[in-house]
C-alpha cells in the first residue's frame, strides 16, 4: 500500500480470475524472500525504477477465503509513503494502469481486503 498526500495507489487488473478489480501493487513471495524485499521487488517490477517510496513496513495481514475461486491465502500488506516519480505501467498485460484514490472515494470494484486496509489506515492516520 503506497500513500501519496493522503491517497492510495491502486491498479486495475487485466486478465485472470480478478479481471477489472482494483488492487495494491504486489505479488507472491519468492523462495527465502523477506516481506520487505518482496514489496520492493514488486514495486520495481510493476511501477518502474523511477517510482520512489519510503522503506516498506509491515501494516497488517488478512486471512482471505475466496470461495468464488476456491482459494485460501494470507495477504500481507506492507505500507510505504511516496517520495518521488509517478508509477509507470510496466506490466500492461496484467494492469490497465495506476491511479491515486482518496480513502473516501475508493472504486467500487476493489478487492475487499484492500478496501478494509485503506479504511483502517485512514482511521489510524486521522488520529
Buried (B, 14 or more C-beta within 10 A) or exposed (E): BBBBEEBBBBBBBBEEEBEEBBBBBBEEBEEEEEBBEBBBBBBEBBBBEEBEBEEBEEBBEBEEEBEEEEEEEEBBBBBBBBEEEEBBBBBEEBBBEBBBBEBEEBEEEBBEBBBBBBEBBBEEEEE
